């Protein structure tokens, strides 16, 4: 199909442009800009490039309209990124950040955040010894699953404490790096990945915990130690991480009476005997095409200004009963459908804003993401400050995950407030 070829050509162009830019200017292979472009390729373009089953349900007209939406997002994103914005983001953190790190205060902050994020959910919602162990290892998916089903104040506080616990793990990565305990970092990273894989936990939570640590390791070696092999390490690590995420999907969809070993063997046999595209679950171009097919010809746009959701998302539904529901839930309820494997629909950040405001929404969020990427990449010249390097690594991981869905942004920006408090606390 022509649309498959166009998508492949765009992906190759973006990858080649990023590689040439890094070679010519000596930049790291990953920045906020390139991370977002790579995220678009993986989450949005991968299923159409692979020719994943399901796209044949849409006409070429629908597929091209969806493709034009993605192209429009990329164009407005790059335009916004190249505007010479002032580095407001860097200034906000540099004003309160010292160049020296108070290790006692950092340890106290890590322990306090981690314990608060661990025990408060267990007090609000108890679930047995398995859940206590998984939370203790920062792999607690049970409260994440129950979030939204508990309702009222419990739901609200569990959401907050999960974010605080994630922030504590980010600070733990910083603690390890500040004392150059690279072996400890490697061991803990592998342990964390193993726990999540066998626990069939949330891929999003895994990435939010592990990916910033990987970025921190990469940037430390590239910018501080000037290691020329850093890019190769990054590529291999990301491929391995994607394989682990796929394995987690397989384990999550398996029968409860099957062992993890049996499921893995069955999956390997399946890949060898059938199309590998059957094992790809992030079919966001497919879902985006469904949105384009249905909206606005069959149903209206939701009309919600999603760009403001981060400011009112934190209002508990116990206070505001008519608070707008999630954008994907809006589509599911009005069409009486649900995502693959009884999950929610996930049409990427482009699909979210198209459902809400149409073309205007897509252009709006493309411009905003371009501005945010520009602000984050201004931090590069300050990476000798270890706390700024932590902020840079986490910010890139945060933006990369946001491409998969706007919910990542409006539920996760709160962590940056914790970072600001930490920076100010360290400078005293």
Secondary structure, DSSP 8 states (H G I E B T S, - for coil): -HHHHHHHHHHHHHHHHHHHHHHHH---S--HHHHHHHHHIIIIIHHHHTT-TTGGGS-HHHHHHHHHHHHHHHHHHHHHHHS----HHHHHHHTT--SS--HHHHHHHHHHHHHHHHHHHHHHS---HHHHHHHHTT---HHHHHTTTS-HHHHHHHHHHHHHHHHHHHHHHHHHHHTT-HHHHHHHHHHHHHHHHHHT--HHHHHHHHHHHHHHHHHIIIIIS--TTHHHHHHHHHHHHHHHHHHHHHHHHS-TTS-HHHHHHHHHHHHHHS-GGGG----HHHHHHHHHHHBTTTB------GGGHHHHTTS-TTT-TT----HHHHHHHHHT---GGG-----HHHHHHHHHHTHHHHHHHHHHHHHHHHHHHGGGGGTTSHHHHHHHHHHHHHHHHHTT-THHHHHHTHHHHHHHHHHHHHH-
